[in-house]
Amino acid sequence: MMGKPDDAEMRGIIPNCFAHIFGQIDQEEGKKFLVRCSYLEIYNEDVFDLLTEHKKNVKPNKLDLKEDKDGCVFVKDLKKIIVKSIPEME
């Protein structure tokens, strides 16, 4: 997923996605963008928020998948942060 982020030919999908997102934003003139970032882990069908700080030796709370009125699935209570650059996303 990460590959070798410092080597353009060996970068993984995650750093390439970050570069693509901000590359597209840089090409747009006269528009403003809001980029929000969340990180989650799905393990044994359980969903965990990787941005929420957890106490040592305490298992993080599992999050629930929900569906909105339009049928779109989302993770309830998943933390989102606003980012302005690739290093902030990393």
Biopython code that builds the backbone (N, CA, C, O; Angstrom):
import numpy as np
from Bio.PDB.StructureBuilder import StructureBuilder

atoms = [
    (1, "MET", "N", (0.817, -1.196, 0.000)),
    (1, "MET", "CA", (0.000, 0.000, 0.000)),
    (1, "MET", "C", (0.867, 1.268, 0.000)),
    (1, "MET", "O", (0.563, 2.235, -0.699)),
    (2, "MET", "N", (1.941, 1.252, 0.786)),
    (2, "MET", "CA", (2.803, 2.431, 0.865)),
    (2, "MET", "C", (3.945, 2.368, -0.147)),
    (2, "MET", "O", (4.343, 3.390, -0.705)),
    (3, "GLY", "N", (4.471, 1.161, -0.381)),
    (3, "GLY", "CA", (5.620, 1.040, -1.268)),
    (3, "GLY", "C", (6.806, 1.764, -0.675)),
    (3, "GLY", "O", (7.007, 1.765, 0.539)),
    (4, "LYS", "N", (7.593, 2.383, -1.546)),
    (4, "LYS", "CA", (8.727, 3.201, -1.103)),
    (4, "LYS", "C", (8.402, 4.646, -1.467)),
    (4, "LYS", "O", (8.651, 5.064, -2.598)),
    (5, "PRO", "N", (7.849, 5.417, -0.529)),
    (5, "PRO", "CA", (7.371, 6.765, -0.832)),
    (5, "PRO", "C", (8.431, 7.704, -1.426)),
    (5, "PRO", "O", (8.083, 8.643, -2.143)),
    (6, "ASP", "N", (9.721, 7.462, -1.139)),
    (6, "ASP", "CA", (10.777, 8.340, -1.653)),
    (6, "ASP", "C", (11.209, 7.986, -3.068)),
    (6, "ASP", "O", (11.966, 8.736, -3.685)),
    (7, "ASP", "N", (10.742, 6.860, -3.590)),
    (7, "ASP", "CA", (11.114, 6.408, -4.933)),
    (7, "ASP", "C", (9.867, 6.465, -5.818)),
    (7, "ASP", "O", (8.937, 5.679, -5.632)),
    (8, "ALA", "N", (9.846, 7.393, -6.781)),
    (8, "ALA", "CA", (8.649, 7.616, -7.604)),
    (8, "ALA", "C", (8.169, 6.346, -8.300)),
    (8, "ALA", "O", (6.964, 6.156, -8.462)),
    (9, "GLU", "N", (9.079, 5.482, -8.712)),
    (9, "GLU", "CA", (8.683, 4.260, -9.417)),
    (9, "GLU", "C", (8.192, 3.168, -8.474)),
    (9, "GLU", "O", (7.492, 2.250, -8.903)),
    (10, "MET", "N", (8.543, 3.255, -7.218)),
    (10, "MET", "CA", (8.181, 2.212, -6.257)),
    (10, "MET", "C", (7.143, 2.675, -5.225)),
    (10, "MET", "O", (6.857, 1.965, -4.261)),
    (11, "ARG", "N", (6.580, 3.886, -5.443)),
    (11, "ARG", "CA", (5.557, 4.371, -4.512)),
    (11, "ARG", "C", (4.325, 3.497, -4.605)),
    (11, "ARG", "O", (3.989, 2.982, -5.671)),
    (12, "GLY", "N", (3.661, 3.337, -3.484)),
    (12, "GLY", "CA", (2.448, 2.538, -3.444)),
    (12, "GLY", "C", (1.215, 3.368, -3.767)),
    (12, "GLY", "O", (1.309, 4.547, -4.109)),
    (13, "ILE", "N", (0.067, 2.733, -3.650)),
    (13, "ILE", "CA", (-1.198, 3.375, -4.021)),
    (13, "ILE", "C", (-1.531, 4.559, -3.111)),
    (13, "ILE", "O", (-2.089, 5.549, -3.584)),
    (14, "ILE", "N", (-1.207, 4.483, -1.836)),
    (14, "ILE", "CA", (-1.557, 5.575, -0.921)),
    (14, "ILE", "C", (-0.796, 6.855, -1.262)),
    (14, "ILE", "O", (-1.437, 7.887, -1.465)),
    (15, "PRO", "N", (0.553, 6.844, -1.337)),
    (15, "PRO", "CA", (1.239, 8.090, -1.700)),
    (15, "PRO", "C", (0.885, 8.574, -3.110)),
    (15, "PRO", "O", (0.851, 9.780, -3.353)),
    (16, "ASN", "N", (0.623, 7.657, -4.033)),
    (16, "ASN", "CA", (0.215, 8.074, -5.377)),
    (16, "ASN", "C", (-1.151, 8.755, -5.355)),
    (16, "ASN", "O", (-1.368, 9.715, -6.095)),
    (17, "CYS", "N", (-2.064, 8.282, -4.529)),
    (17, "CYS", "CA", (-3.383, 8.928, -4.399)),
    (17, "CYS", "C", (-3.239, 10.336, -3.819)),
    (17, "CYS", "O", (-3.879, 11.274, -4.294)),
    (18, "PHE", "N", (-2.401, 10.479, -2.797)),
    (18, "PHE", "CA", (-2.178, 11.797, -2.201)),
    (18, "PHE", "C", (-1.640, 12.760, -3.258)),
    (18, "PHE", "O", (-2.118, 13.889, -3.370)),
    (19, "ALA", "N", (-0.645, 12.317, -4.034)),
    (19, "ALA", "CA", (-0.040, 13.159, -5.067)),
    (19, "ALA", "C", (-1.074, 13.514, -6.138)),
    (19, "ALA", "O", (-1.097, 14.644, -6.625)),
    (20, "HIS", "N", (-1.913, 12.571, -6.499)),
    (20, "HIS", "CA", (-2.936, 12.821, -7.516)),
    (20, "HIS", "C", (-3.952, 13.859, -7.026)),
    (20, "HIS", "O", (-4.298, 14.787, -7.757)),
    (21, "ILE", "N", (-4.418, 13.699, -5.809)),
    (21, "ILE", "CA", (-5.417, 14.622, -5.255)),
    (21, "ILE", "C", (-4.882, 16.048, -5.272)),
    (21, "ILE", "O", (-5.534, 16.951, -5.795)),
    (22, "PHE", "N", (-3.698, 16.253, -4.701)),
    (22, "PHE", "CA", (-3.175, 17.608, -4.617)),
    (22, "PHE", "C", (-2.660, 18.102, -5.970)),
    (22, "PHE", "O", (-2.622, 19.310, -6.202)),
    (23, "GLY", "N", (-2.268, 17.207, -6.853)),
    (23, "GLY", "CA", (-1.900, 17.592, -8.213)),
    (23, "GLY", "C", (-3.095, 18.157, -8.965)),
    (23, "GLY", "O", (-2.971, 19.158, -9.670)),
    (24, "GLN", "N", (-4.251, 17.522, -8.820)),
    (24, "GLN", "CA", (-5.480, 18.007, -9.465)),
    (24, "GLN", "C", (-5.899, 19.359, -8.884)),
    (24, "GLN", "O", (-6.314, 20.254, -9.621)),
    (25, "ILE", "N", (-5.791, 19.501, -7.579)),
    (25, "ILE", "CA", (-6.157, 20.764, -6.929)),
    (25, "ILE", "C", (-5.255, 21.889, -7.440)),
    (25, "ILE", "O", (-5.730, 22.988, -7.726)),
    (26, "ASP", "N", (-3.949, 21.609, -7.554)),
    (26, "ASP", "CA", (-2.999, 22.626, -8.015)),
    (26, "ASP", "C", (-3.298, 23.090, -9.438)),
    (26, "ASP", "O", (-2.973, 24.223, -9.795)),
    (27, "GLN", "N", (-3.910, 22.237, -10.253)),
    (27, "GLN", "CA", (-4.208, 22.592, -11.640)),
    (27, "GLN", "C", (-5.440, 23.487, -11.778)),
    (27, "GLN", "O", (-5.602, 24.173, -12.787)),
    (28, "GLU", "N", (-6.292, 23.479, -10.779)),
    (28, "GLU", "CA", (-7.524, 24.269, -10.832)),
    (28, "GLU", "C", (-7.246, 25.700, -10.391)),
    (28, "GLU", "O", (-6.713, 25.932, -9.306)),
    (29, "GLU", "N", (-7.605, 26.637, -11.223)),
    (29, "GLU", "CA", (-7.422, 28.045, -10.872)),
    (29, "GLU", "C", (-8.770, 28.659, -10.533)),
    (29, "GLU", "O", (-9.782, 28.365, -11.168)),
    (30, "GLY", "N", (-8.766, 29.510, -9.529)),
    (30, "GLY", "CA", (-9.981, 30.221, -9.160)),
    (30, "GLY", "C", (-10.982, 29.394, -8.372)),
    (30, "GLY", "O", (-12.112, 29.836, -8.165)),
    (31, "LYS", "N", (-10.601, 28.223, -7.936)),
    (31, "LYS", "CA", (-11.493, 27.381, -7.140)),
    (31, "LYS", "C", (-10.846, 27.099, -5.801)),
    (31, "LYS", "O", (-9.622, 27.040, -5.683)),
    (32, "LYS", "N", (-11.681, 26.928, -4.801)),
    (32, "LYS", "CA", (-11.206, 26.545, -3.475)),
    (32, "LYS", "C", (-11.662, 25.119, -3.204)),
    (32, "LYS", "O", (-12.738, 24.704, -3.636)),
    (33, "PHE", "N", (-10.838, 24.383, -2.489)),
    (33, "PHE", "CA", (-11.147, 22.996, -2.164)),
    (33, "PHE", "C", (-11.033, 22.788, -0.663)),
    (33, "PHE", "O", (-10.237, 23.438, 0.014)),
    (34, "LEU", "N", (-11.838, 21.876, -0.164)),
    (34, "LEU", "CA", (-11.755, 21.450, 1.228)),
    (34, "LEU", "C", (-11.440, 19.958, 1.209)),
    (34, "LEU", "O", (-12.228, 19.155, 0.711)),
    (35, "VAL", "N", (-10.295, 19.601, 1.750)),
    (35, "VAL", "CA", (-9.887, 18.193, 1.777)),
    (35, "VAL", "C", (-9.952, 17.715, 3.222)),
    (35, "VAL", "O", (-9.299, 18.267, 4.108)),
    (36, "ARG", "N", (-10.746, 16.688, 3.434)),
    (36, "ARG", "CA", (-10.854, 16.066, 4.758)),
    (36, "ARG", "C", (-10.259, 14.675, 4.693)),
    (36, "ARG", "O", (-10.323, 14.006, 3.662)),
    (37, "CYS", "N", (-9.685, 14.252, 5.791)),
    (37, "CYS", "CA", (-8.979, 12.975, 5.821)),
    (37, "CYS", "C", (-9.439, 12.161, 7.030)),
    (37, "CYS", "O", (-9.593, 12.695, 8.128)),
    (38, "SER", "N", (-9.652, 10.888, 6.816)),
    (38, "SER", "CA", (-9.964, 9.935, 7.885)),
    (38, "SER", "C", (-9.119, 8.705, 7.669)),
    (38, "SER", "O", (-8.779, 8.368, 6.535)),
    (39, "TYR", "N", (-8.781, 8.039, 8.736)),
    (39, "TYR", "CA", (-8.059, 6.779, 8.641)),
    (39, "TYR", "C", (-8.783, 5.754, 9.499)),
    (39, "TYR", "O", (-9.049, 5.987, 10.679)),
    (40, "LEU", "N", (-9.096, 4.627, 8.895)),
    (40, "LEU", "CA", (-9.764, 3.580, 9.654)),
    (40, "LEU", "C", (-9.121, 2.231, 9.365)),
    (40, "LEU", "O", (-8.438, 2.042, 8.358)),
    (41, "GLU", "N", (-9.357, 1.324, 10.259)),
    (41, "GLU", "CA", (-8.861, -0.040, 10.111)),
    (41, "GLU", "C", (-10.064, -0.973, 10.180)),
    (41, "GLU", "O", (-10.932, -0.834, 11.041)),
    (42, "ILE", "N", (-10.094, -1.913, 9.264)),
    (42, "ILE", "CA", (-11.112, -2.964, 9.319)),
    (42, "ILE", "C", (-10.374, -4.258, 9.620)),
    (42, "ILE", "O", (-9.532, -4.701, 8.839)),
    (43, "TYR", "N", (-10.694, -4.853, 10.747)),
    (43, "TYR", "CA", (-10.012, -6.062, 11.183)),
    (43, "TYR", "C", (-11.057, -7.019, 11.745)),
    (43, "TYR", "O", (-11.798, -6.674, 12.665)),
    (44, "ASN", "N", (-11.108, -8.212, 11.187)),
    (44, "ASN", "CA", (-12.100, -9.212, 11.625)),
    (44, "ASN", "C", (-13.515, -8.628, 11.639)),
    (44, "ASN", "O", (-14.276, -8.841, 12.583)),
    (45, "GLU", "N", (-13.853, -7.892, 10.585)),
    (45, "GLU", "CA", (-15.167, -7.279, 10.412)),
    (45, "GLU", "C", (-15.488, -6.192, 11.427)),
    (45, "GLU", "O", (-16.638, -5.764, 11.525)),
    (46, "ASP", "N", (-14.491, -5.737, 12.184)),
    (46, "ASP", "CA", (-14.666, -4.625, 13.108)),
    (46, "ASP", "C", (-13.974, -3.404, 12.523)),
    (46, "ASP", "O", (-12.933, -3.521, 11.877)),
    (47, "VAL", "N", (-14.558, -2.225, 12.755)),
    (47, "VAL", "CA", (-14.032, -0.975, 12.224)),
    (47, "VAL", "C", (-13.492, -0.146, 13.385)),
    (47, "VAL", "O", (-14.166, 0.037, 14.399)),
    (48, "PHE", "N", (-12.244, 0.360, 13.221)),
    (48, "PHE", "CA", (-11.606, 1.161, 14.251)),
    (48, "PHE", "C", (-11.102, 2.472, 13.647)),
    (48, "PHE", "O", (-10.605, 2.490, 12.522)),
    (49, "ASP", "N", (-11.231, 3.561, 14.393)),
    (49, "ASP", "CA", (-10.751, 4.874, 13.973)),
    (49, "ASP", "C", (-9.280, 4.990, 14.359)),
    (49, "ASP", "O", (-8.941, 4.866, 15.536)),
    (50, "LEU", "N", (-8.409, 5.225, 13.391)),
    (50, "LEU", "CA", (-6.974, 5.316, 13.662)),
    (50, "LEU", "C", (-6.535, 6.735, 14.017)),
    (50, "LEU", "O", (-5.372, 6.938, 14.366)),
    (51, "LEU", "N", (-7.428, 7.720, 13.939)),
    (51, "LEU", "CA", (-7.085, 9.084, 14.322)),
    (51, "LEU", "C", (-7.461, 9.413, 15.761)),
    (51, "LEU", "O", (-7.014, 10.423, 16.305)),
    (52, "THR", "N", (-8.266, 8.583, 16.369)),
    (52, "THR", "CA", (-8.662, 8.807, 17.751)),
    (52, "THR", "C", (-7.594, 8.235, 18.671)),
    (52, "THR", "O", (-7.181, 7.084, 18.526)),
    (53, "GLU", "N", (-7.155, 9.052, 19.613)),
    (53, "GLU", "CA", (-6.121, 8.580, 20.525)),
    (53, "GLU", "C", (-6.722, 7.575, 21.509)),
    (53, "GLU", "O", (-7.831, 7.746, 22.015)),
    (54, "HIS", "N", (-5.953, 6.536, 21.752)),
    (54, "HIS", "CA", (-6.387, 5.485, 22.670)),
    (54, "HIS", "C", (-5.380, 5.347, 23.798)),
    (54, "HIS", "O", (-4.182, 5.558, 23.608)),
    (55, "LYS", "N", (-5.868, 4.998, 24.949)),
    (55, "LYS", "CA", (-4.986, 4.782, 26.090)),
    (55, "LYS", "C", (-4.235, 3.476, 25.903)),
    (55, "LYS", "O", (-4.734, 2.542, 25.275)),
    (56, "LYS", "N", (-3.034, 3.420, 26.454)),
    (56, "LYS", "CA", (-2.237, 2.201, 26.364)),
    (56, "LYS", "C", (-2.984, 1.035, 26.997)),
    (56, "LYS", "O", (-3.650, 1.184, 28.022)),
    (57, "ASN", "N", (-2.861, -0.112, 26.372)),
    (57, "ASN", "CA", (-3.444, -1.369, 26.858)),
    (57, "ASN", "C", (-4.967, -1.317, 26.967)),
    (57, "ASN", "O", (-5.568, -2.139, 27.659)),
    (58, "VAL", "N", (-5.589, -0.357, 26.290)),
    (58, "VAL", "CA", (-7.055, -0.289, 26.267)),
    (58, "VAL", "C", (-7.483, -0.485, 24.825)),
    (58, "VAL", "O", (-7.029, 0.229, 23.930)),
    (59, "LYS", "N", (-8.346, -1.443, 24.605)),
    (59, "LYS", "CA", (-8.819, -1.725, 23.256)),
    (59, "LYS", "C", (-9.677, -0.568, 22.758)),
    (59, "LYS", "O", (-10.570, -0.114, 23.473)),
    (60, "PRO", "N", (-9.418, -0.077, 21.528)),
    (60, "PRO", "CA", (-10.234, 1.034, 20.999)),
    (60, "PRO", "C", (-11.679, 0.602, 20.765)),
    (60, "PRO", "O", (-11.972, -0.573, 20.547)),
    (61, "ASN", "N", (-12.562, 1.582, 20.817)),
    (61, "ASN", "CA", (-13.980, 1.307, 20.582)),
    (61, "ASN", "C", (-14.214, 0.963, 19.118)),
    (61, "ASN", "O", (-13.641, 1.576, 18.217)),
    (62, "LYS", "N", (-15.052, -0.013, 18.906)),
    (62, "LYS", "CA", (-15.452, -0.352, 17.541)),
    (62, "LYS", "C", (-16.468, 0.664, 17.063)),
    (62, "LYS", "O", (-17.299, 1.144, 17.835)),
    (63, "LEU", "N", (-16.392, 0.985, 15.785)),
    (63, "LEU", "CA", (-17.343, 1.910, 15.183)),
    (63, "LEU", "C", (-18.370, 1.129, 14.373)),
    (63, "LEU", "O", (-18.131, -0.009, 13.969)),
    (64, "ASP", "N", (-19.510, 1.759, 14.146)),
    (64, "ASP", "CA", (-20.599, 1.100, 13.427)),
    (64, "ASP", "C", (-20.729, 1.636, 12.014)),
    (64, "ASP", "O", (-20.538, 2.827, 11.767)),
    (65, "LEU", "N", (-21.053, 0.750, 11.095)),
    (65, "LEU", "CA", (-21.418, 1.153, 9.743)),
    (65, "LEU", "C", (-22.900, 1.505, 9.750)),
    (65, "LEU", "O", (-23.719, 0.792, 10.329)),
    (66, "LYS", "N", (-23.230, 2.615, 9.098)),
    (66, "LYS", "CA", (-24.621, 3.056, 9.015)),
    (66, "LYS", "C", (-24.944, 3.359, 7.560)),
    (66, "LYS", "O", (-24.055, 3.439, 6.713)),
    (67, "GLU", "N", (-26.215, 3.523, 7.293)),
    (67, "GLU", "CA", (-26.675, 3.860, 5.952)),
    (67, "GLU", "C", (-27.567, 5.093, 6.050)),
    (67, "GLU", "O", (-28.468, 5.149, 6.887)),
    (68, "ASP", "N", (-27.309, 6.090, 5.182)),
    (68, "ASP", "CA", (-28.139, 7.290, 5.222)),
    (68, "ASP", "C", (-29.406, 7.091, 4.396)),
    (68, "ASP", "O", (-29.622, 6.020, 3.829)),
    (69, "LYS", "N", (-30.237, 8.122, 4.332)),
    (69, "LYS", "CA", (-31.534, 8.014, 3.649)),
    (69, "LYS", "C", (-31.392, 7.758, 2.161)),
    (69, "LYS", "O", (-32.327, 7.271, 1.525)),
    (70, "ASP", "N", (-30.209, 8.089, 1.584)),
    (70, "ASP", "CA", (-29.968, 7.863, 0.152)),
    (70, "ASP", "C", (-29.319, 6.503, -0.126)),
    (70, "ASP", "O", (-29.030, 6.166, -1.274)),
    (71, "GLY", "N", (-29.097, 5.736, 0.930)),
    (71, "GLY", "CA", (-28.508, 4.411, 0.761)),
    (71, "GLY", "C", (-26.990, 4.399, 0.769)),
    (71, "GLY", "O", (-26.378, 3.369, 0.484)),
    (72, "CYS", "N", (-26.365, 5.545, 1.098)),
    (72, "CYS", "CA", (-24.899, 5.607, 1.158)),
    (72, "CYS", "C", (-24.421, 5.110, 2.521)),
    (72, "CYS", "O", (-24.979, 5.472, 3.556)),
    (73, "VAL", "N", (-23.402, 4.292, 2.505)),
    (73, "VAL", "CA", (-22.856, 3.720, 3.737)),
    (73, "VAL", "C", (-21.777, 4.653, 4.285)),
    (73, "VAL", "O", (-20.969, 5.191, 3.528)),
    (74, "PHE", "N", (-21.771, 4.840, 5.612)),
    (74, "PHE", "CA", (-20.748, 5.649, 6.269)),
    (74, "PHE", "C", (-20.417, 5.026, 7.619)),
    (74, "PHE", "O", (-21.136, 4.158, 8.114)),
    (75, "VAL", "N", (-19.316, 5.488, 8.204)),
    (75, "VAL", "CA", (-18.891, 5.000, 9.515)),
    (75, "VAL", "C", (-19.271, 6.049, 10.543)),
    (75, "VAL", "O", (-18.765, 7.171, 10.519)),
    (76, "LYS", "N", (-20.162, 5.675, 11.441)),
    (76, "LYS", "CA", (-20.647, 6.601, 12.469)),
    (76, "LYS", "C", (-19.509, 6.960, 13.421)),
    (76, "LYS", "O", (-18.767, 6.087, 13.872)),
    (77, "ASP", "N", (-19.378, 8.257, 13.725)),
    (77, "ASP", "CA", (-18.394, 8.800, 14.670)),
    (77, "ASP", "C", (-16.943, 8.684, 14.210)),
    (77, "ASP", "O", (-16.033, 8.769, 15.034)),
    (78, "LEU", "N", (-16.710, 8.492, 12.914)),
    (78, "LEU", "CA", (-15.346, 8.456, 12.392)),
    (78, "LEU", "C", (-14.792, 9.876, 12.372)),
    (78, "LEU", "O", (-15.421, 10.785, 11.830)),
    (79, "LYS", "N", (-13.618, 10.063, 12.963)),
    (79, "LYS", "CA", (-13.001, 11.386, 13.037)),
    (79, "LYS", "C", (-12.496, 11.810, 11.661)),
    (79, "LYS", "O", (-11.905, 11.012, 10.934)),
    (80, "LYS", "N", (-12.734, 13.079, 11.312)),
    (80, "LYS", "CA", (-12.266, 13.657, 10.051)),
    (80, "LYS", "C", (-11.457, 14.899, 10.384)),
    (80, "LYS", "O", (-11.860, 15.703, 11.225)),
    (81, "ILE", "N", (-10.307, 15.056, 9.720)),
    (81, "ILE", "CA", (-9.508, 16.255, 9.913)),
    (81, "ILE", "C", (-9.343, 16.956, 8.566)),
    (81, "ILE", "O", (-9.326, 16.312, 7.517)),
    (82, "ILE", "N", (-9.223, 18.271, 8.609)),
    (82, "ILE", "CA", (-8.989, 19.051, 7.395)),
    (82, "ILE", "C", (-7.482, 19.108, 7.168)),
    (82, "ILE", "O", (-6.713, 19.384, 8.089)),
    (83, "VAL", "N", (-7.070, 18.843, 5.920)),
    (83, "VAL", "CA", (-5.647, 18.867, 5.571)),
    (83, "VAL", "C", (-5.437, 19.812, 4.390)),
    (83, "VAL", "O", (-6.329, 20.019, 3.567)),
    (84, "LYS", "N", (-4.227, 20.379, 4.332)),
    (84, "LYS", "CA", (-3.902, 21.335, 3.269)),
    (84, "LYS", "C", (-2.713, 20.889, 2.422)),
    (84, "LYS", "O", (-2.333, 21.578, 1.475)),
    (85, "SER", "N", (-2.129, 19.748, 2.756)),
    (85, "SER", "CA", (-0.939, 19.311, 2.035)),
    (85, "SER", "C", (-0.747, 17.806, 2.203)),
    (85, "SER", "O", (-1.380, 17.164, 3.041)),
    (86, "ILE", "N", (0.144, 17.271, 1.381)),
    (86, "ILE", "CA", (0.466, 15.845, 1.482)),
    (86, "ILE", "C", (1.084, 15.504, 2.838)),
    (86, "ILE", "O", (0.679, 14.515, 3.448)),
    (87, "PRO", "N", (2.059, 16.291, 3.337)),
    (87, "PRO", "CA", (2.620, 15.939, 4.657)),
    (87, "PRO", "C", (1.566, 15.907, 5.763)),
    (87, "PRO", "O", (1.667, 15.094, 6.683)),
    (88, "GLU", "N", (0.558, 16.777, 5.689)),
    (88, "GLU", "CA", (-0.509, 16.725, 6.706)),
    (88, "GLU", "C", (-1.298, 15.433, 6.589)),
    (88, "GLU", "O", (-1.718, 14.874, 7.602)),
    (89, "MET", "N", (-1.510, 14.947, 5.368)),
    (89, "MET", "CA", (-2.233, 13.687, 5.197)),
    (89, "MET", "C", (-1.409, 12.517, 5.721)),
    (89, "MET", "O", (-1.945, 11.574, 6.305)),
    (90, "GLU", "N", (-0.110, 12.592, 5.506)),
    (90, "GLU", "CA", (0.766, 11.503, 5.948)),
    (90, "GLU", "C", (0.868, 11.481, 7.456)),
    (90, "GLU", "O", (1.563, 10.633, 8.015)),
]
sb = StructureBuilder()
sb.init_structure("model")
sb.init_model(0)
sb.init_chain("A")
sb.init_seg("    ")
for serial, (resi, resn, name, xyz) in enumerate(atoms, 1):
    if name == "N":
        sb.init_residue(resn, " ", resi, " ")
    sb.init_atom(name, np.array(xyz, "f"), 0.0, 1.0, " ", f" {name:<3s}", serial, name[0])
structure = sb.get_structure()
